[in-house]
Amino acid sequence: MKNLQRCSANRLNKFLECPFKLALYNFGVEGRPTDDKFLKCGQAIHAWIEESIKCKYPLTPEDYFCLYEVPEELRDRFDKCVSTVDAKGILGWKGQVEAEKIMQIYFEDGGYIELEARADFINDKDVGYDWKTGKELNKSEYVLQMQIYCYAFGLEKAILISLLSGTEMEVKVAPEGYIKKLLYTYHTAVVTGDLPRKKRMDEDCEKWCPYYFICLDCERRGEND
């Protein structure tokens, strides 16, 4: 079981998407296998960048392509991401790669939560960066992720980069009090166990959610959570 006192951008996004999904994730429920080829591609790219910035003699991109068993069908996608990294000179940037922080946040009712943040990169001007291996950047979960980073690391802004297309999107800090209020809502729901299924499943549930068949079974039996 996950530490229920800890939250991250990933868990918070799960909660906002479907509280029941967060509950199953927190308790380590095993879901159906899903297609992880894009995940492997992203992990390979991230590992290559991280180790290349840290190490004088890193492995080559091809080494990571093989190490993470990226399918050959994603070769073009992988190569485009590598080209973007080279074009932007990311491997020569100065700053902290894979910056990590855990902060304790206390609420007025005496409760608290630990917020875990891990940014892909924070430069020497306190600007946070996160690289994505897909084209679309303007997703609500990405924006919240960057706002969490701004909150945790005290950044004034963060920038999303699509390594696939080379485009960038700036995300500014959330309005004052917004993140803490959101975390309190999350904390209250987790503590009380108020994590119901969302009212209606959609195509994204069927296509992407590892817990789709669990929810489908609950729906057939007429259960609400």
C-alpha positions in Angstrom: 0.0 0.0 0.0 1.2 3.5 -0.8 1.9 6.0 1.9 -1.5 7.7 2.2 0.1 10.8 3.8 2.1 11.5 0.6 0.9 13.2 -2.6 2.4 14.0 -5.9 1.3 15.5 -9.2 0.7 12.0 -10.5 -1.6 11.1 -7.6 -3.4 14.4 -7.6 -4.1 14.0 -11.3 -5.4 10.5 -10.7 -7.7 11.9 -8.0 -9.1 14.6 -10.2 -9.6 12.2 -13.1 -11.3 9.6 -11.0 -11.1 9.3 -7.2 -11.6 5.5 -7.4 -8.6 5.2 -9.7 -6.5 6.8 -7.0 -7.9 4.4 -4.3 -7.0 1.4 -6.4 -3.6 2.8 -7.2 -2.9 3.6 -3.5 -3.8 0.1 -2.4 -1.7 -1.6 -5.1 -4.6 -3.2 -6.9 -3.3 -4.9 -10.1 -5.1 -3.8 -13.2 -5.2 -5.1 -16.7 -2.0 -4.9 -18.9 -1.9 -1.8 -21.0 0.2 -0.9 -24.0 3.4 0.5 -22.6 5.3 1.2 -25.8 5.0 5.0 -25.5 6.0 4.8 -21.9 9.1 2.8 -22.8 10.0 5.5 -25.4 9.6 8.3 -22.8 11.6 6.4 -20.2 14.4 5.8 -22.6 14.6 9.5 -23.6 14.4 10.7 -20.0 17.1 8.3 -18.8 19.4 9.3 -21.7 19.0 13.0 -20.9 19.5 12.6 -17.2 22.6 10.4 -17.4 24.1 12.5 -20.2 23.8 15.7 -18.2 25.3 14.0 -15.1 28.0 11.9 -16.7 30.9 12.8 -18.9 30.8 9.5 -20.8 27.2 8.5 -21.1 25.7 5.7 -23.2 24.5 6.6 -26.6 20.8 7.2 -27.4 20.8 3.8 -29.2 22.0 2.1 -26.0 18.9 3.5 -24.2 16.7 2.6 -27.1 17.8 -1.1 -26.6 18.0 -1.0 -22.8 14.3 0.1 -22.5 13.2 -2.2 -25.3 11.6 0.5 -27.3 9.6 -1.1 -30.2 11.1 -0.5 -33.6 7.8 1.1 -34.7 8.7 4.1 -32.5 12.1 4.5 -34.0 11.1 7.7 -35.9 9.5 9.2 -32.7 12.6 8.4 -30.6 15.0 9.9 -33.2 12.9 13.1 -33.5 13.1 13.5 -29.7 16.9 13.0 -29.8 17.2 15.6 -32.5 15.2 18.1 -30.5 17.5 17.6 -27.5 20.5 18.2 -29.7 19.0 21.2 -31.4 18.1 22.9 -28.1 21.5 22.0 -26.6 19.7 20.5 -23.5 22.7 18.2 -22.6 24.8 21.3 -22.1 22.3 23.1 -19.8 23.5 24.2 -16.3 21.3 23.3 -13.4 19.8 20.5 -11.5 18.6 17.5 -13.4 15.8 15.3 -11.9 15.4 17.8 -9.0 13.6 16.2 -6.1 11.8 17.6 -3.0 9.4 16.4 -0.3 7.7 19.1 1.7 5.3 18.9 4.6 2.1 21.0 4.3 0.0 21.6 7.4 -3.7 22.5 7.3 -5.8 24.5 9.8 -7.6 21.4 11.1 -4.2 19.9 12.2 -3.9 17.5 9.3 -0.9 17.5 7.0 0.3 16.0 3.8 3.7 15.4 2.3 4.0 16.8 -1.2 6.6 15.0 -3.4 7.9 16.8 -6.5 10.4 15.7 -9.1 11.1 18.1 -11.9 13.0 17.0 -15.0 15.3 20.1 -14.8 15.7 23.4 -12.9 18.1 25.8 -14.4 20.4 28.3 -12.6 17.7 31.0 -13.1 15.1 29.0 -11.1 13.1 28.1 -14.2 11.7 24.5 -14.2 11.5 22.3 -17.3 9.7 19.1 -18.1 10.1 17.3 -21.4 7.3 15.3 -23.0 7.7 12.8 -25.9 4.3 13.6 -27.3 3.2 16.6 -29.4 0.4 17.9 -27.2 1.4 20.1 -24.3 -1.8 22.0 -23.3 -3.2 19.2 -21.2 -4.7 20.0 -17.8 -2.7 17.3 -16.1 0.5 18.8 -17.5 -0.4 22.3 -16.4 -1.1 21.1 -12.8 2.1 19.1 -12.8 4.1 22.2 -13.6 2.1 24.3 -11.1 3.0 21.7 -8.4 6.7 22.1 -9.3 6.4 25.9 -9.1 4.8 25.5 -5.7 7.2 23.0 -4.3 10.5 24.5 -5.6 9.4 28.2 -5.3 9.6 28.8 -9.1 8.0 31.8 -10.9 7.4 29.7 -14.0 8.0 26.4 -15.6 8.3 25.4 -19.2 7.0 22.3 -21.0 8.9 21.1 -24.0 7.6 18.7 -26.6 10.7 16.8 -27.7 8.7 15.3 -30.6 7.8 18.7 -32.2 10.2 21.1 -30.5 7.4 23.4 -29.3 7.4 24.9 -25.8 4.7 26.1 -23.5 5.2 28.3 -20.4 3.2 27.6 -17.3 3.0 30.3 -14.7 2.5 29.8 -10.9 -1.0 29.0 -9.8 -3.1 31.7 -8.0 -2.2 32.1 -4.4 -3.8 29.4 -2.2 -5.0 27.3 -5.1 -2.5 24.4 -4.7 -2.9 24.2 -0.9 -6.7 24.2 -1.3 -6.5 21.4 -3.8 -4.2 19.4 -1.6 -6.6 19.8 1.3 -9.5 18.5 -0.8 -7.3 15.5 -1.8 -6.2 14.9 1.8 -9.7 15.0 3.2 -11.0 12.6 0.6 -8.1 10.1 1.2 -8.4 10.3 5.0 -12.2 9.8 4.9 -12.1 7.2 2.2 -14.4 9.3 0.0 -13.0 8.1 -3.3 -16.0 7.1 -5.5 -16.0 6.1 -9.1 -16.7 8.9 -11.5 -20.3 8.9 -12.6 -19.8 7.8 -16.2 -17.1 5.8 -17.9 -15.9 7.1 -21.3 -13.7 6.1 -24.2 -10.5 7.1 -22.4 -11.5 4.8 -19.5 -11.9 1.9 -21.9 -8.7 2.6 -23.8 -6.3 3.7 -21.1 -7.4 2.9 -17.6 -5.8 -0.3 -16.1 -8.9 -0.6 -13.8 -11.5 -0.4 -16.6 -12.8 -4.0 -16.1 -13.0 -3.6 -12.4 -15.2 -0.5 -12.8 -17.2 -2.2 -15.5 -17.9 -5.1 -13.2 -19.0 -2.7 -10.5 -21.3 -0.9 -12.9 -22.9 -4.1 -14.0 -23.6 -5.0 -10.4 -25.0 -1.6 -9.8 -22.3 -0.5 -7.2 -21.4 3.1 -6.8 -17.9 2.6 -5.4 
